[in-house]
Amino acid sequence: MSNSRKEAIHAAMMAVTQETLDDLVNQMETIRSSVIEDQEEAQSESYESNNEMLMNDRRDLEGRAEVIRRDLATLDQMGTEMQHDAVQVGSVVLTDQRNFYVSISRNCEVDGVEYIGISTSAPIYTVLEGKKAGDRFEFADQHYTISEVF
């Protein structure tokens, strides 16, 4: 059961990350189309200013898209078949407050249950690393009890 649940969580995380990337790519394409349309109009000072703003927006989107591509590569390299007793990369951690997936910093939902994706650079990971079912921890003035790690 835990393995199929982990696979479902991983697949949902991949899907939500891919959707985010697809949205960014669509936004970049919209900007590219706007720049091309503007080029067909008369060259003016307002055109150059608008074009510069659009290109800055596109560069920002490209940077965000690159981060998401790296996130997808990280997820792609993670296996779901290994079960964990202690929290480490790839673990799903169920607590009495929230559920976490040690992978990338993005959230997903499976069967109406939210999973908070955390990377190993997230401050909460330092607190969680090595913890096992039954362990308690505190983070951001909130107390948690781990019910399951897989």
Secondary structure, DSSP 8 states (H G I E B T S, - for coil): -HHHHHHHHHHHHHHHHHHHHHHHHHHHHHHHHHHHHHHHS---HHHHHHHHHHHHHHHHHHHHHHHHHHHHHHHHH--SS---SB--TT-EEEESS-EEEESSS-EEEETTEEEEEE-TTSHHHHHHTT-BTT-EEEETTEEEEEEEE-
